Each structure stands twice: as structure tokens, then as C-alpha cells.
Amino acid sequence: MRNSKKIQYILSLLTYIGLIVIMVLRSPDSVSKHDVYASYFTYILNGFLWTILISLCVFVLSFIFGGIMFLGSISKVSYFRYLVKHWTYFMFGSPLLVIVIIFYFFVGPNLLAMNSKLFLGLLALTLYFAPFMMKVYEGAYNSIDKKQFLVCDMFGFTKFQMYYYIIFPQMIRIMLPPLSGNLANVIKSSSLLYLIGFQELYYTLTNVQSKSFAYTQGYILMIVLYLIITIPLIKLSELLEKRIKL
């Protein structure tokens, strides 16, 4: 039974690989330009590393801002709750492509008096994904048994002690699987920084495509490189879900 599953697993992979090979072989530039990307190795590697670095920074910063937004969403002060609510609606209802353009061409020069592609790109992605992170906090918080709050109050815990020692450790445990999924989304979304000319992976590969006209190889290489980053995260998410047994 186990061997049968392995064989079917391998066959399914070979099916996709076969389809990719057919597309490559039927491409008019598949033979004459098969090794053009090797000469741009350093340039592409630089974009690949920038994608990883940007994604990790956005993930950490959006996780922090998402936590701040979550605290605002459960605040007793209505002003903070409404601030979070309006920002969440705005980001959920706006395409990330538009957000990146707005931050670089309008927010940066007019509000912040700067035009740094790196900073404004980070800011746009961070503030876009912060509400999504907040929802992860919110889901974990709502899954905590409310009786625990009563027990903490009965034993005289302060708010800080209750959240620091009891609530947040449980929330982090619940949040791990969806967080790895959010990181995968951040990595894929970082490609939109090409709109402002930042040299991440998508930008570098499309630049090589425009110079070499080897478009088929470029898009296949692009998919492979993104999968190299994201597939381990997906597997990590699956492993965490099994260990935590939600």
C-alpha cells in the first residue's frame, strides 16, 4: 500500500515535469538560447537573495504591526478600534499592486519626503500584510477558552501576567501554521516591487528576458526559484499542523 502511494506520487510529479518539458521543447527559443541565463548567474542570484531578505523583513515587521493592530482591535478605546477597522477594510479592499504604486509615487514624496525604493517597498508590503497578520492573532485569541480568563482573574493575575504567561504562549502555538502560509504569500507578493524598479527576483529575470529574448526559459526559471523558497515553507506548515494537532 505504501509503495503504491509512492509510485502514484512519483507519477504525478512526472506528469507535471513532462508538461513543462513539452512546453520548453515546443518553444522556438528552446534550443538556441538554452544557456543564456548562465551568464547572468550573479545578477539573478542577487535578485533571489534580495527577495528572501525583503520577504523576511516584511514578515517580521507585519507580524509586529499586526500584533499592535490586534491590541488596538480589542482596546476599550473606540478611537483605536475604529482606526484598526478602517485600515483593515482599506487594505482588504485594495489590490496590493495599487498600494505599492500609491506608497512609492504619492505617500513617499508627498507625506514622507523621500523616494527610497527599499524603504517604501518595505513599508507598503508591511502595512498591507499587517491586517492579515492581525486576523491570525484574532483567530488564535478567539480559540482560547474564555474560562481561562476567569481563572486568571480568580487567582489575582494582572493583565500583563495573564497575557504574558497564559494567553500569548497558547496563541503562538496556534498561530504557527497560518504564519508559515502568510510568509509564502509575502514572498510571492514581493514580486510586485518590480513596479517601482526594485531589483528583486522578478525584476532581474524580466530584465534578462528583455535582453536575451529567452522568455520561456526565464519564466520556467522564475517558477523554479520561487518554488525553491516557498515549498519548504508549505512543508513546514504541514509539519507544524501535524505536531500541534489542531
Rosetta constraint file for C-alpha pairs under 8 A:
AtomPair CA 1 CA 5 HARMONIC 6.44 0.50
AtomPair CA 2 CA 6 HARMONIC 6.40 0.50
AtomPair CA 3 CA 7 HARMONIC 6.21 0.50
AtomPair CA 4 CA 8 HARMONIC 6.26 0.50
AtomPair CA 5 CA 9 HARMONIC 6.00 0.50
AtomPair CA 6 CA 10 HARMONIC 6.18 0.50
AtomPair CA 7 CA 11 HARMONIC 6.10 0.50
AtomPair CA 8 CA 12 HARMONIC 6.10 0.50
AtomPair CA 9 CA 13 HARMONIC 6.46 0.50
AtomPair CA 10 CA 14 HARMONIC 6.17 0.50
AtomPair CA 11 CA 15 HARMONIC 6.15 0.50
AtomPair CA 12 CA 16 HARMONIC 6.77 0.50
AtomPair CA 13 CA 17 HARMONIC 6.25 0.50
AtomPair CA 14 CA 18 HARMONIC 5.80 0.50
AtomPair CA 15 CA 19 HARMONIC 6.35 0.50
AtomPair CA 16 CA 20 HARMONIC 6.32 0.50
AtomPair CA 17 CA 21 HARMONIC 6.20 0.50
AtomPair CA 18 CA 22 HARMONIC 6.19 0.50
AtomPair CA 19 CA 23 HARMONIC 6.33 0.50
AtomPair CA 20 CA 24 HARMONIC 6.23 0.50
AtomPair CA 21 CA 25 HARMONIC 6.09 0.50
AtomPair CA 22 CA 26 HARMONIC 6.10 0.50
AtomPair CA 23 CA 27 HARMONIC 6.23 0.50
AtomPair CA 24 CA 30 HARMONIC 5.84 0.50
AtomPair CA 24 CA 216 HARMONIC 6.66 0.50
AtomPair CA 24 CA 217 HARMONIC 7.41 0.50
AtomPair CA 25 CA 30 HARMONIC 5.83 0.50
AtomPair CA 25 CA 31 HARMONIC 7.75 0.50
AtomPair CA 26 CA 30 HARMONIC 7.34 0.50
AtomPair CA 27 CA 216 HARMONIC 6.85 0.50
AtomPair CA 29 CA 33 HARMONIC 5.76 0.50
AtomPair CA 29 CA 34 HARMONIC 7.59 0.50
AtomPair CA 29 CA 214 HARMONIC 6.20 0.50
AtomPair CA 29 CA 216 HARMONIC 7.50 0.50
AtomPair CA 30 CA 34 HARMONIC 5.70 0.50
AtomPair CA 30 CA 214 HARMONIC 7.86 0.50
AtomPair CA 30 CA 216 HARMONIC 7.37 0.50
AtomPair CA 30 CA 217 HARMONIC 7.36 0.50
AtomPair CA 33 CA 212 HARMONIC 7.98 0.50
AtomPair CA 33 CA 214 HARMONIC 6.24 0.50
AtomPair CA 34 CA 217 HARMONIC 7.21 0.50
AtomPair CA 35 CA 39 HARMONIC 7.74 0.50
AtomPair CA 36 CA 40 HARMONIC 7.55 0.50
AtomPair CA 36 CA 212 HARMONIC 7.12 0.50
AtomPair CA 36 CA 214 HARMONIC 7.61 0.50
AtomPair CA 37 CA 41 HARMONIC 6.51 0.50
AtomPair CA 37 CA 208 HARMONIC 7.57 0.50
AtomPair CA 37 CA 218 HARMONIC 7.80 0.50
AtomPair CA 40 CA 44 HARMONIC 6.13 0.50
AtomPair CA 40 CA 208 HARMONIC 7.55 0.50
AtomPair CA 41 CA 45 HARMONIC 5.97 0.50
AtomPair CA 42 CA 46 HARMONIC 6.13 0.50
AtomPair CA 43 CA 47 HARMONIC 6.61 0.50
AtomPair CA 43 CA 204 HARMONIC 7.00 0.50
AtomPair CA 44 CA 48 HARMONIC 6.15 0.50
AtomPair CA 44 CA 201 HARMONIC 6.70 0.50
AtomPair CA 44 CA 204 HARMONIC 5.87 0.50
AtomPair CA 44 CA 205 HARMONIC 6.59 0.50
AtomPair CA 45 CA 49 HARMONIC 6.14 0.50
AtomPair CA 46 CA 50 HARMONIC 6.19 0.50
AtomPair CA 46 CA 200 HARMONIC 7.71 0.50
AtomPair CA 46 CA 201 HARMONIC 7.86 0.50
AtomPair CA 47 CA 51 HARMONIC 6.17 0.50
AtomPair CA 47 CA 199 HARMONIC 5.78 0.50
AtomPair CA 47 CA 200 HARMONIC 4.22 0.50
AtomPair CA 47 CA 201 HARMONIC 4.20 0.50
AtomPair CA 47 CA 202 HARMONIC 7.64 0.50
AtomPair CA 47 CA 203 HARMONIC 7.57 0.50
AtomPair CA 47 CA 204 HARMONIC 5.90 0.50
AtomPair CA 48 CA 52 HARMONIC 6.55 0.50
AtomPair CA 48 CA 200 HARMONIC 6.42 0.50
AtomPair CA 48 CA 201 HARMONIC 4.81 0.50
AtomPair CA 48 CA 225 HARMONIC 7.65 0.50
AtomPair CA 49 CA 53 HARMONIC 6.18 0.50
AtomPair CA 49 CA 200 HARMONIC 7.86 0.50
AtomPair CA 49 CA 201 HARMONIC 7.93 0.50
AtomPair CA 50 CA 54 HARMONIC 5.90 0.50
AtomPair CA 50 CA 199 HARMONIC 7.52 0.50
AtomPair CA 50 CA 200 HARMONIC 5.42 0.50
AtomPair CA 50 CA 201 HARMONIC 7.26 0.50
AtomPair CA 51 CA 55 HARMONIC 5.98 0.50
AtomPair CA 51 CA 187 HARMONIC 6.96 0.50
AtomPair CA 51 CA 190 HARMONIC 6.74 0.50
AtomPair CA 51 CA 191 HARMONIC 7.82 0.50
AtomPair CA 51 CA 200 HARMONIC 5.17 0.50
AtomPair CA 51 CA 201 HARMONIC 5.91 0.50
AtomPair CA 52 CA 56 HARMONIC 6.19 0.50
AtomPair CA 52 CA 187 HARMONIC 7.17 0.50
AtomPair CA 52 CA 229 HARMONIC 7.83 0.50
AtomPair CA 53 CA 57 HARMONIC 6.23 0.50
AtomPair CA 54 CA 58 HARMONIC 6.08 0.50
AtomPair CA 54 CA 122 HARMONIC 7.05 0.50
AtomPair CA 54 CA 190 HARMONIC 7.34 0.50
AtomPair CA 55 CA 59 HARMONIC 5.99 0.50
AtomPair CA 55 CA 183 HARMONIC 7.32 0.50
AtomPair CA 55 CA 186 HARMONIC 5.84 0.50
AtomPair CA 55 CA 187 HARMONIC 5.17 0.50
AtomPair CA 55 CA 190 HARMONIC 6.61 0.50
AtomPair CA 56 CA 60 HARMONIC 6.21 0.50
AtomPair CA 56 CA 183 HARMONIC 7.74 0.50
AtomPair CA 57 CA 61 HARMONIC 6.06 0.50
AtomPair CA 57 CA 122 HARMONIC 7.63 0.50
AtomPair CA 58 CA 62 HARMONIC 5.74 0.50
AtomPair CA 58 CA 122 HARMONIC 6.13 0.50
AtomPair CA 58 CA 125 HARMONIC 6.40 0.50
AtomPair CA 58 CA 126 HARMONIC 5.14 0.50
AtomPair CA 58 CA 186 HARMONIC 7.31 0.50
AtomPair CA 59 CA 63 HARMONIC 5.99 0.50
AtomPair CA 59 CA 126 HARMONIC 7.33 0.50
AtomPair CA 59 CA 182 HARMONIC 7.92 0.50
AtomPair CA 59 CA 183 HARMONIC 6.08 0.50
AtomPair CA 59 CA 186 HARMONIC 6.85 0.50
AtomPair CA 60 CA 64 HARMONIC 6.35 0.50
AtomPair CA 61 CA 65 HARMONIC 6.14 0.50
AtomPair CA 61 CA 126 HARMONIC 6.12 0.50
AtomPair CA 62 CA 66 HARMONIC 5.61 0.50
AtomPair CA 62 CA 126 HARMONIC 4.76 0.50
AtomPair CA 62 CA 127 HARMONIC 6.61 0.50
AtomPair CA 62 CA 129 HARMONIC 5.82 0.50
AtomPair CA 62 CA 130 HARMONIC 4.49 0.50
AtomPair CA 62 CA 133 HARMONIC 6.64 0.50
AtomPair CA 63 CA 67 HARMONIC 6.19 0.50
AtomPair CA 63 CA 130 HARMONIC 6.48 0.50
AtomPair CA 63 CA 133 HARMONIC 5.76 0.50
AtomPair CA 63 CA 134 HARMONIC 7.81 0.50
AtomPair CA 64 CA 68 HARMONIC 6.42 0.50
AtomPair CA 64 CA 130 HARMONIC 7.92 0.50
AtomPair CA 65 CA 69 HARMONIC 6.11 0.50
AtomPair CA 65 CA 126 HARMONIC 7.86 0.50
AtomPair CA 65 CA 127 HARMONIC 7.61 0.50
AtomPair CA 65 CA 130 HARMONIC 5.58 0.50
AtomPair CA 66 CA 70 HARMONIC 6.08 0.50
AtomPair CA 66 CA 129 HARMONIC 7.89 0.50
AtomPair CA 66 CA 130 HARMONIC 4.37 0.50
AtomPair CA 66 CA 131 HARMONIC 5.85 0.50
AtomPair CA 66 CA 132 HARMONIC 7.33 0.50
AtomPair CA 66 CA 133 HARMONIC 4.85 0.50
AtomPair CA 66 CA 134 HARMONIC 4.28 0.50
AtomPair CA 66 CA 137 HARMONIC 7.61 0.50
AtomPair CA 67 CA 71 HARMONIC 6.30 0.50
AtomPair CA 67 CA 133 HARMONIC 7.39 0.50
AtomPair CA 67 CA 134 HARMONIC 6.00 0.50
AtomPair CA 67 CA 137 HARMONIC 6.85 0.50
AtomPair CA 68 CA 72 HARMONIC 6.26 0.50
AtomPair CA 69 CA 73 HARMONIC 6.07 0.50
AtomPair CA 69 CA 84 HARMONIC 5.94 0.50
AtomPair CA 69 CA 130 HARMONIC 7.62 0.50
AtomPair CA 69 CA 131 HARMONIC 7.27 0.50
AtomPair CA 69 CA 134 HARMONIC 6.13 0.50
AtomPair CA 70 CA 74 HARMONIC 6.52 0.50
AtomPair CA 70 CA 134 HARMONIC 5.22 0.50
AtomPair CA 70 CA 135 HARMONIC 7.79 0.50
AtomPair CA 70 CA 137 HARMONIC 6.58 0.50
AtomPair CA 70 CA 138 HARMONIC 6.72 0.50
AtomPair CA 71 CA 75 HARMONIC 6.06 0.50
AtomPair CA 72 CA 80 HARMONIC 5.25 0.50
AtomPair CA 72 CA 81 HARMONIC 5.47 0.50
AtomPair CA 72 CA 84 HARMONIC 6.47 0.50
AtomPair CA 73 CA 80 HARMONIC 6.86 0.50
AtomPair CA 73 CA 81 HARMONIC 4.59 0.50
AtomPair CA 73 CA 82 HARMONIC 7.85 0.50
AtomPair CA 73 CA 84 HARMONIC 6.07 0.50
AtomPair CA 73 CA 85 HARMONIC 7.36 0.50
AtomPair CA 74 CA 81 HARMONIC 6.87 0.50
AtomPair CA 75 CA 80 HARMONIC 6.72 0.50
AtomPair CA 75 CA 81 HARMONIC 6.35 0.50
AtomPair CA 76 CA 81 HARMONIC 7.92 0.50
AtomPair CA 77 CA 81 HARMONIC 6.70 0.50
AtomPair CA 78 CA 82 HARMONIC 6.11 0.50
AtomPair CA 79 CA 83 HARMONIC 6.21 0.50
AtomPair CA 80 CA 84 HARMONIC 6.31 0.50
AtomPair CA 81 CA 85 HARMONIC 6.11 0.50
AtomPair CA 82 CA 86 HARMONIC 5.99 0.50
AtomPair CA 83 CA 87 HARMONIC 6.26 0.50
AtomPair CA 84 CA 88 HARMONIC 6.05 0.50
AtomPair CA 85 CA 89 HARMONIC 6.29 0.50
AtomPair CA 86 CA 90 HARMONIC 6.15 0.50
AtomPair CA 87 CA 91 HARMONIC 6.18 0.50
AtomPair CA 87 CA 131 HARMONIC 7.73 0.50
AtomPair CA 88 CA 92 HARMONIC 5.96 0.50
AtomPair CA 88 CA 131 HARMONIC 5.44 0.50
AtomPair CA 89 CA 93 HARMONIC 5.94 0.50
AtomPair CA 90 CA 94 HARMONIC 6.17 0.50
AtomPair CA 91 CA 95 HARMONIC 7.75 0.50
AtomPair CA 91 CA 128 HARMONIC 5.83 0.50
AtomPair CA 91 CA 131 HARMONIC 7.35 0.50
AtomPair CA 92 CA 131 HARMONIC 7.91 0.50
AtomPair CA 94 CA 98 HARMONIC 6.96 0.50
AtomPair CA 94 CA 99 HARMONIC 7.03 0.50
AtomPair CA 95 CA 99 HARMONIC 6.55 0.50
AtomPair CA 96 CA 100 HARMONIC 6.20 0.50
AtomPair CA 96 CA 125 HARMONIC 7.83 0.50
AtomPair CA 96 CA 128 HARMONIC 7.10 0.50
AtomPair CA 96 CA 189 HARMONIC 7.93 0.50
AtomPair CA 96 CA 192 HARMONIC 7.90 0.50
AtomPair CA 97 CA 101 HARMONIC 6.49 0.50
AtomPair CA 97 CA 192 HARMONIC 6.32 0.50
AtomPair CA 98 CA 102 HARMONIC 6.10 0.50
AtomPair CA 99 CA 103 HARMONIC 6.14 0.50
AtomPair CA 99 CA 124 HARMONIC 6.43 0.50
AtomPair CA 99 CA 128 HARMONIC 7.59 0.50
AtomPair CA 100 CA 104 HARMONIC 6.22 0.50
AtomPair CA 100 CA 121 HARMONIC 6.67 0.50
AtomPair CA 100 CA 124 HARMONIC 5.54 0.50
AtomPair CA 100 CA 125 HARMONIC 7.34 0.50
AtomPair CA 100 CA 192 HARMONIC 7.51 0.50
AtomPair CA 100 CA 193 HARMONIC 7.18 0.50
AtomPair CA 100 CA 195 HARMONIC 7.83 0.50
AtomPair CA 100 CA 196 HARMONIC 7.89 0.50
AtomPair CA 101 CA 105 HARMONIC 5.88 0.50
AtomPair CA 101 CA 106 HARMONIC 7.77 0.50
AtomPair CA 101 CA 195 HARMONIC 7.34 0.50
AtomPair CA 101 CA 196 HARMONIC 7.28 0.50
AtomPair CA 102 CA 106 HARMONIC 5.22 0.50
AtomPair CA 102 CA 107 HARMONIC 6.29 0.50
AtomPair CA 103 CA 107 HARMONIC 4.53 0.50
AtomPair CA 103 CA 108 HARMONIC 5.71 0.50
AtomPair CA 103 CA 120 HARMONIC 6.35 0.50
AtomPair CA 103 CA 121 HARMONIC 7.71 0.50
AtomPair CA 103 CA 123 HARMONIC 7.91 0.50
AtomPair CA 103 CA 124 HARMONIC 6.04 0.50
AtomPair CA 104 CA 108 HARMONIC 5.28 0.50
AtomPair CA 104 CA 109 HARMONIC 7.49 0.50
AtomPair CA 104 CA 115 HARMONIC 6.74 0.50
AtomPair CA 104 CA 117 HARMONIC 7.22 0.50
AtomPair CA 104 CA 120 HARMONIC 5.88 0.50
AtomPair CA 104 CA 121 HARMONIC 7.23 0.50
AtomPair CA 104 CA 196 HARMONIC 7.03 0.50
AtomPair CA 105 CA 109 HARMONIC 6.60 0.50
AtomPair CA 106 CA 110 HARMONIC 5.64 0.50
AtomPair CA 106 CA 111 HARMONIC 7.42 0.50
AtomPair CA 107 CA 111 HARMONIC 5.02 0.50
AtomPair CA 107 CA 112 HARMONIC 6.42 0.50
AtomPair CA 108 CA 112 HARMONIC 4.97 0.50
AtomPair CA 108 CA 113 HARMONIC 5.87 0.50
AtomPair CA 108 CA 114 HARMONIC 5.17 0.50
AtomPair CA 108 CA 115 HARMONIC 5.58 0.50
AtomPair CA 108 CA 116 HARMONIC 7.91 0.50
AtomPair CA 108 CA 120 HARMONIC 6.59 0.50
AtomPair CA 109 CA 113 HARMONIC 4.44 0.50
AtomPair CA 109 CA 114 HARMONIC 5.05 0.50
AtomPair CA 109 CA 115 HARMONIC 5.92 0.50
AtomPair CA 115 CA 120 HARMONIC 7.19 0.50
AtomPair CA 116 CA 120 HARMONIC 5.97 0.50
AtomPair CA 117 CA 121 HARMONIC 5.70 0.50
AtomPair CA 117 CA 196 HARMONIC 6.68 0.50
AtomPair CA 117 CA 197 HARMONIC 7.47 0.50
AtomPair CA 117 CA 198 HARMONIC 6.15 0.50
AtomPair CA 118 CA 122 HARMONIC 6.08 0.50
AtomPair CA 118 CA 198 HARMONIC 7.04 0.50
AtomPair CA 119 CA 123 HARMONIC 6.05 0.50
AtomPair CA 120 CA 124 HARMONIC 6.00 0.50
AtomPair CA 121 CA 125 HARMONIC 6.26 0.50
AtomPair CA 121 CA 193 HARMONIC 6.33 0.50
AtomPair CA 122 CA 126 HARMONIC 5.90 0.50
AtomPair CA 123 CA 127 HARMONIC 6.04 0.50
AtomPair CA 124 CA 128 HARMONIC 6.05 0.50
AtomPair CA 125 CA 129 HARMONIC 6.13 0.50
AtomPair CA 125 CA 186 HARMONIC 7.86 0.50
AtomPair CA 125 CA 190 HARMONIC 7.57 0.50
AtomPair CA 126 CA 130 HARMONIC 5.97 0.50
AtomPair CA 127 CA 131 HARMONIC 7.55 0.50
AtomPair CA 128 CA 132 HARMONIC 7.87 0.50
AtomPair CA 129 CA 133 HARMONIC 6.32 0.50
AtomPair CA 129 CA 186 HARMONIC 7.75 0.50
AtomPair CA 130 CA 134 HARMONIC 6.12 0.50
AtomPair CA 131 CA 135 HARMONIC 6.33 0.50
AtomPair CA 132 CA 136 HARMONIC 6.64 0.50
AtomPair CA 133 CA 137 HARMONIC 6.48 0.50
AtomPair CA 133 CA 179 HARMONIC 7.73 0.50
AtomPair CA 133 CA 182 HARMONIC 7.78 0.50
AtomPair CA 134 CA 138 HARMONIC 6.08 0.50
AtomPair CA 135 CA 139 HARMONIC 6.00 0.50
AtomPair CA 136 CA 140 HARMONIC 6.27 0.50
AtomPair CA 136 CA 175 HARMONIC 6.32 0.50
AtomPair CA 136 CA 178 HARMONIC 7.01 0.50
AtomPair CA 136 CA 179 HARMONIC 7.46 0.50
AtomPair CA 137 CA 141 HARMONIC 6.03 0.50
AtomPair CA 137 CA 171 HARMONIC 7.25 0.50
AtomPair CA 137 CA 175 HARMONIC 6.98 0.50
AtomPair CA 138 CA 142 HARMONIC 6.09 0.50
AtomPair CA 139 CA 143 HARMONIC 6.31 0.50
AtomPair CA 140 CA 144 HARMONIC 6.83 0.50
AtomPair CA 140 CA 171 HARMONIC 5.07 0.50
AtomPair CA 140 CA 172 HARMONIC 7.74 0.50
AtomPair CA 140 CA 174 HARMONIC 5.78 0.50
AtomPair CA 140 CA 175 HARMONIC 6.07 0.50
AtomPair CA 141 CA 167 HARMONIC 7.83 0.50
AtomPair CA 141 CA 171 HARMONIC 6.15 0.50
AtomPair CA 144 CA 148 HARMONIC 7.72 0.50
AtomPair CA 144 CA 167 HARMONIC 7.49 0.50
AtomPair CA 144 CA 170 HARMONIC 7.64 0.50
AtomPair CA 144 CA 171 HARMONIC 7.60 0.50
AtomPair CA 145 CA 149 HARMONIC 7.90 0.50
AtomPair CA 146 CA 150 HARMONIC 7.05 0.50
AtomPair CA 147 CA 151 HARMONIC 6.28 0.50
AtomPair CA 148 CA 152 HARMONIC 6.15 0.50
AtomPair CA 149 CA 153 HARMONIC 6.22 0.50
AtomPair CA 149 CA 162 HARMONIC 7.62 0.50
AtomPair CA 150 CA 154 HARMONIC 6.08 0.50
AtomPair CA 151 CA 155 HARMONIC 6.30 0.50
AtomPair CA 152 CA 156 HARMONIC 6.35 0.50
AtomPair CA 152 CA 157 HARMONIC 5.30 0.50
AtomPair CA 152 CA 162 HARMONIC 6.22 0.50
AtomPair CA 153 CA 157 HARMONIC 5.64 0.50
AtomPair CA 153 CA 158 HARMONIC 7.65 0.50
AtomPair CA 157 CA 161 HARMONIC 5.74 0.50
AtomPair CA 157 CA 162 HARMONIC 5.73 0.50
AtomPair CA 158 CA 162 HARMONIC 6.07 0.50
AtomPair CA 159 CA 163 HARMONIC 6.24 0.50
AtomPair CA 160 CA 164 HARMONIC 5.79 0.50
AtomPair CA 161 CA 165 HARMONIC 5.64 0.50
AtomPair CA 161 CA 166 HARMONIC 7.50 0.50
AtomPair CA 162 CA 166 HARMONIC 5.35 0.50
AtomPair CA 162 CA 167 HARMONIC 6.32 0.50
AtomPair CA 163 CA 167 HARMONIC 4.59 0.50
AtomPair CA 163 CA 168 HARMONIC 5.43 0.50
AtomPair CA 164 CA 168 HARMONIC 5.72 0.50
AtomPair CA 164 CA 169 HARMONIC 7.26 0.50
AtomPair CA 165 CA 169 HARMONIC 6.71 0.50
AtomPair CA 166 CA 170 HARMONIC 6.86 0.50
AtomPair CA 167 CA 171 HARMONIC 6.26 0.50
AtomPair CA 168 CA 172 HARMONIC 6.09 0.50
AtomPair CA 169 CA 173 HARMONIC 6.50 0.50
AtomPair CA 170 CA 174 HARMONIC 6.48 0.50
AtomPair CA 171 CA 175 HARMONIC 6.00 0.50
AtomPair CA 172 CA 176 HARMONIC 6.26 0.50
AtomPair CA 173 CA 244 HARMONIC 7.37 0.50
AtomPair CA 174 CA 244 HARMONIC 7.61 0.50
AtomPair CA 174 CA 246 HARMONIC 7.53 0.50
AtomPair CA 175 CA 179 HARMONIC 6.06 0.50
AtomPair CA 176 CA 180 HARMONIC 6.51 0.50
AtomPair CA 176 CA 237 HARMONIC 7.58 0.50
AtomPair CA 176 CA 240 HARMONIC 7.04 0.50
AtomPair CA 177 CA 181 HARMONIC 6.78 0.50
AtomPair CA 177 CA 236 HARMONIC 7.97 0.50
AtomPair CA 177 CA 237 HARMONIC 4.78 0.50
AtomPair CA 177 CA 238 HARMONIC 7.29 0.50
AtomPair CA 177 CA 240 HARMONIC 5.82 0.50
AtomPair CA 177 CA 241 HARMONIC 5.89 0.50
AtomPair CA 178 CA 182 HARMONIC 6.24 0.50
AtomPair CA 178 CA 237 HARMONIC 7.30 0.50
AtomPair CA 179 CA 183 HARMONIC 6.24 0.50
AtomPair CA 180 CA 184 HARMONIC 6.49 0.50
AtomPair CA 180 CA 233 HARMONIC 5.96 0.50
AtomPair CA 180 CA 234 HARMONIC 7.04 0.50
AtomPair CA 180 CA 236 HARMONIC 7.29 0.50
AtomPair CA 180 CA 237 HARMONIC 5.64 0.50
AtomPair CA 181 CA 185 HARMONIC 6.50 0.50
AtomPair CA 181 CA 233 HARMONIC 7.22 0.50
AtomPair CA 181 CA 234 HARMONIC 6.69 0.50
AtomPair CA 181 CA 237 HARMONIC 6.82 0.50
AtomPair CA 182 CA 186 HARMONIC 6.21 0.50
AtomPair CA 183 CA 187 HARMONIC 6.27 0.50
AtomPair CA 183 CA 233 HARMONIC 7.76 0.50
AtomPair CA 184 CA 188 HARMONIC 6.44 0.50
AtomPair CA 184 CA 230 HARMONIC 5.49 0.50
AtomPair CA 184 CA 233 HARMONIC 6.63 0.50
AtomPair CA 184 CA 234 HARMONIC 7.56 0.50
AtomPair CA 185 CA 189 HARMONIC 6.02 0.50
AtomPair CA 186 CA 190 HARMONIC 6.08 0.50
AtomPair CA 187 CA 191 HARMONIC 7.54 0.50
AtomPair CA 187 CA 226 HARMONIC 7.98 0.50
AtomPair CA 187 CA 229 HARMONIC 8.00 0.50
AtomPair CA 187 CA 230 HARMONIC 7.52 0.50
AtomPair CA 188 CA 226 HARMONIC 7.40 0.50
AtomPair CA 190 CA 200 HARMONIC 7.77 0.50
AtomPair CA 191 CA 200 HARMONIC 6.85 0.50
AtomPair CA 191 CA 201 HARMONIC 6.94 0.50
AtomPair CA 191 CA 202 HARMONIC 5.40 0.50
AtomPair CA 191 CA 203 HARMONIC 7.39 0.50
AtomPair CA 193 CA 197 HARMONIC 6.76 0.50
AtomPair CA 193 CA 198 HARMONIC 5.67 0.50
AtomPair CA 193 CA 199 HARMONIC 7.97 0.50
AtomPair CA 193 CA 200 HARMONIC 7.28 0.50
AtomPair CA 193 CA 203 HARMONIC 7.97 0.50
AtomPair CA 194 CA 198 HARMONIC 5.30 0.50
AtomPair CA 194 CA 199 HARMONIC 6.71 0.50
AtomPair CA 194 CA 200 HARMONIC 6.94 0.50
AtomPair CA 194 CA 202 HARMONIC 6.67 0.50
AtomPair CA 194 CA 203 HARMONIC 5.00 0.50
AtomPair CA 197 CA 203 HARMONIC 7.22 0.50
AtomPair CA 198 CA 203 HARMONIC 6.99 0.50
AtomPair CA 199 CA 203 HARMONIC 5.34 0.50
AtomPair CA 199 CA 204 HARMONIC 5.86 0.50
AtomPair CA 200 CA 204 HARMONIC 6.25 0.50
AtomPair CA 201 CA 205 HARMONIC 6.21 0.50
AtomPair CA 201 CA 222 HARMONIC 7.69 0.50
AtomPair CA 202 CA 206 HARMONIC 6.12 0.50
AtomPair CA 202 CA 222 HARMONIC 7.11 0.50
AtomPair CA 203 CA 207 HARMONIC 6.07 0.50
AtomPair CA 204 CA 208 HARMONIC 6.31 0.50
AtomPair CA 205 CA 209 HARMONIC 6.16 0.50
AtomPair CA 205 CA 218 HARMONIC 6.22 0.50
AtomPair CA 205 CA 219 HARMONIC 8.00 0.50
AtomPair CA 205 CA 222 HARMONIC 7.02 0.50
AtomPair CA 206 CA 210 HARMONIC 6.22 0.50
AtomPair CA 206 CA 218 HARMONIC 7.29 0.50
AtomPair CA 207 CA 211 HARMONIC 6.53 0.50
AtomPair CA 208 CA 212 HARMONIC 6.04 0.50
AtomPair CA 208 CA 213 HARMONIC 7.92 0.50
AtomPair CA 208 CA 218 HARMONIC 7.78 0.50
AtomPair CA 209 CA 213 HARMONIC 5.07 0.50
AtomPair CA 209 CA 214 HARMONIC 5.48 0.50
AtomPair CA 209 CA 215 HARMONIC 5.41 0.50
AtomPair CA 209 CA 218 HARMONIC 6.17 0.50
AtomPair CA 210 CA 214 HARMONIC 7.97 0.50
AtomPair CA 214 CA 218 HARMONIC 6.29 0.50
AtomPair CA 215 CA 219 HARMONIC 6.26 0.50
AtomPair CA 216 CA 220 HARMONIC 6.32 0.50
AtomPair CA 217 CA 221 HARMONIC 5.95 0.50
AtomPair CA 218 CA 222 HARMONIC 6.03 0.50
AtomPair CA 219 CA 223 HARMONIC 6.24 0.50
AtomPair CA 220 CA 224 HARMONIC 6.23 0.50
AtomPair CA 221 CA 225 HARMONIC 6.13 0.50
AtomPair CA 222 CA 226 HARMONIC 6.26 0.50
AtomPair CA 223 CA 227 HARMONIC 6.08 0.50
AtomPair CA 224 CA 228 HARMONIC 6.16 0.50
AtomPair CA 225 CA 229 HARMONIC 6.68 0.50
AtomPair CA 226 CA 230 HARMONIC 6.17 0.50
AtomPair CA 227 CA 231 HARMONIC 5.39 0.50
AtomPair CA 228 CA 232 HARMONIC 7.21 0.50
AtomPair CA 229 CA 233 HARMONIC 7.29 0.50
AtomPair CA 230 CA 234 HARMONIC 6.37 0.50
AtomPair CA 231 CA 235 HARMONIC 6.22 0.50
AtomPair CA 232 CA 236 HARMONIC 6.02 0.50
AtomPair CA 233 CA 237 HARMONIC 6.13 0.50
AtomPair CA 234 CA 238 HARMONIC 6.34 0.50
AtomPair CA 235 CA 239 HARMONIC 6.17 0.50
AtomPair CA 236 CA 240 HARMONIC 6.14 0.50
AtomPair CA 237 CA 241 HARMONIC 6.20 0.50
AtomPair CA 238 CA 242 HARMONIC 6.36 0.50
AtomPair CA 239 CA 243 HARMONIC 6.28 0.50
AtomPair CA 240 CA 244 HARMONIC 5.93 0.50
AtomPair CA 241 CA 245 HARMONIC 5.66 0.50
AtomPair CA 241 CA 246 HARMONIC 6.56 0.50
AtomPair CA 242 CA 246 HARMONIC 7.81 0.50
